[in-house]
Amino acid sequence: MAQVGWVALIFASLPIGTTSWIIVALTGVELAGPLLAERKDGGTPWHPHHIAERYSLLVIITLGEVILGTVLAISAVVDRSGWSVEAVLVAFGGTALAFAMWWLYFARPRSSLHPPWSRWAWVRAWAPHPSSSPSRQPSSTSHTRQSATDTRSRL
């Protein structure tokens, strides 16, 4: 619902004051979404593996941007002054940096690092309301601990 408002705001030619108030209202609608979702039907399901996968995908996109930035920077330098030792070192350094960050991030599964209280902290940060408590753990907690133990034993 808020997305329709954001798209309409792009095409509307409104004064800055009116636009500011609409932005505040749409931001309120966006921030109310998690609060309302947590109050309905006992809360939304939360799985550490899903969150870890989402962050992993974001890291892959970011590392692709590092590679793209390195290639574009080297292309500009090579077009202007040709290949040099410095250009080769920058190309190697940028690529090595991206691969090193990939290795550091993916060396260990992230979902196995979530403490038992992390679901409560995540929900509390996005939807603080009186009915949330640390005792409301998902039923898959024992499964998550077991899979984390299995993952560590494979490393």
C-alpha positions as CSV (number, residue, x, y, z in Angstrom):
1,M,0.0,0.0,0.0
2,A,2.8,2.4,0.9
3,Q,4.6,1.5,-2.3
4,V,1.7,3.0,-4.4
5,G,2.1,6.2,-2.4
6,W,5.9,6.3,-3.1
7,V,5.4,5.7,-6.8
8,A,2.6,8.4,-6.9
9,L,5.0,10.8,-5.1
10,I,7.6,10.4,-7.7
11,F,5.3,11.6,-10.5
12,A,3.5,14.2,-8.4
13,S,4.7,17.8,-8.8
14,L,4.1,19.1,-5.3
15,P,5.6,21.9,-3.2
16,I,8.5,20.8,-0.9
17,G,6.4,21.3,2.3
18,T,3.6,19.0,1.0
19,T,6.1,16.5,-0.3
20,S,7.9,16.4,3.1
21,W,4.6,15.7,5.0
22,I,3.7,12.9,2.5
23,I,7.2,11.4,3.0
24,V,6.7,11.5,6.8
25,A,3.3,9.8,6.4
26,L,4.6,7.1,4.1
27,T,7.5,6.4,6.3
28,G,5.1,5.9,9.2
29,V,3.1,3.5,7.1
30,E,6.3,1.6,6.2
31,L,7.4,1.4,9.9
32,A,3.9,0.3,11.1
33,G,4.1,-2.8,8.9
34,P,6.3,-4.9,11.1
35,L,4.5,-3.8,14.2
36,L,1.1,-4.9,12.8
37,A,2.6,-8.1,11.5
38,E,4.0,-9.1,14.9
39,R,0.6,-8.5,16.6
40,K,-1.3,-10.7,14.2
41,D,-1.6,-14.5,14.8
42,G,1.2,-14.7,17.4
43,G,3.9,-13.0,15.3
44,T,5.7,-13.7,12.1
45,P,7.9,-16.8,11.7
46,W,11.6,-16.0,12.1
47,H,14.3,-18.4,11.1
48,P,18.0,-17.7,11.5
49,H,18.9,-19.6,8.3
50,H,16.6,-17.3,6.2
51,I,18.2,-14.1,7.7
52,A,21.7,-15.5,7.2
53,E,20.8,-16.4,3.6
54,R,19.5,-12.9,2.9
55,Y,22.6,-11.3,4.2
56,S,24.8,-13.7,2.3
57,L,23.0,-12.8,-0.9
58,L,23.6,-9.1,-0.1
59,V,27.3,-9.7,0.5
60,I,27.5,-11.5,-2.9
61,I,26.0,-8.5,-4.6
62,T,28.3,-6.1,-2.8
63,L,31.4,-8.2,-3.7
64,G,30.2,-8.1,-7.3
65,E,30.1,-4.3,-7.1
66,V,33.7,-4.4,-5.8
67,I,34.8,-6.4,-8.8
68,L,32.8,-4.1,-11.2
69,G,34.4,-1.0,-9.6
70,T,37.8,-2.5,-10.0
71,V,37.3,-3.3,-13.6
72,L,35.9,0.1,-14.4
73,A,38.7,1.9,-12.6
74,I,41.3,-0.2,-14.4
75,S,39.5,0.4,-17.8
76,A,39.7,4.1,-17.3
77,V,43.4,4.1,-16.4
78,V,44.3,1.7,-19.3
79,D,42.3,3.8,-21.8
80,R,44.1,7.0,-20.7
81,S,47.7,5.8,-20.1
82,G,47.9,2.1,-21.0
83,W,49.0,-0.8,-18.9
84,S,51.6,-0.1,-16.2
85,V,52.8,-1.8,-13.1
86,E,50.5,0.4,-11.0
87,A,47.5,-0.6,-13.0
88,V,48.3,-4.3,-12.7
89,L,48.8,-3.9,-8.9
90,V,45.5,-2.1,-8.5
91,A,43.7,-4.7,-10.6
92,F,45.3,-7.5,-8.6
93,G,44.7,-5.7,-5.3
94,G,41.0,-5.0,-6.0
95,T,40.3,-8.5,-7.1
96,A,42.3,-10.0,-4.2
97,L,40.4,-7.8,-1.7
98,A,37.0,-9.0,-3.0
99,F,38.0,-12.6,-2.8
100,A,39.5,-12.1,0.7
101,M,36.2,-10.5,1.9
102,W,34.3,-13.4,0.3
103,W,36.5,-15.9,2.1
104,L,36.2,-14.1,5.4
105,Y,32.4,-13.8,5.2
106,F,31.6,-17.3,4.0
107,A,34.3,-19.3,5.9
108,R,31.7,-20.2,8.6
109,P,27.9,-20.6,8.3
110,R,26.3,-17.5,9.9
111,S,23.1,-19.1,11.1
112,S,25.1,-21.3,13.5
113,L,26.4,-18.1,15.2
114,H,23.0,-16.8,16.3
115,P,22.5,-17.0,20.1
116,P,19.2,-18.3,21.4
117,W,17.9,-14.9,22.3
118,S,18.5,-13.4,18.8
119,R,15.0,-14.0,17.6
120,W,13.6,-11.9,20.5
121,A,16.2,-9.1,19.9
122,W,15.3,-9.0,16.2
123,V,11.6,-8.8,16.8
124,R,12.0,-6.3,19.6
125,A,14.0,-4.0,17.4
126,W,11.4,-3.9,14.7
127,A,8.2,-4.3,16.5
128,P,8.4,-3.4,20.2
129,H,5.1,-4.2,21.9
130,P,4.1,-5.5,25.4
131,S,3.2,-9.0,24.2
132,S,6.7,-9.8,23.0
133,S,8.9,-11.6,25.5
134,P,12.1,-13.6,25.4
135,S,10.1,-16.7,26.3
136,R,8.4,-16.7,22.9
137,Q,10.9,-18.9,21.0
138,P,10.1,-20.5,17.7
139,S,9.4,-24.2,17.8
140,S,12.4,-24.8,15.5
141,T,14.9,-23.7,18.2
142,S,16.0,-27.3,19.0
143,H,16.3,-27.9,15.2
144,T,18.4,-24.8,14.8
145,R,20.7,-25.8,17.6
146,Q,21.0,-29.3,16.2
147,S,21.8,-28.1,12.7
148,A,24.4,-25.7,14.1
149,T,26.0,-28.6,15.9
150,D,26.0,-30.6,12.7
151,T,27.5,-27.7,10.8
152,R,30.3,-27.3,13.3
153,S,31.1,-31.0,13.3
154,R,31.5,-30.9,9.5
155,L,34.1,-28.0,9.6
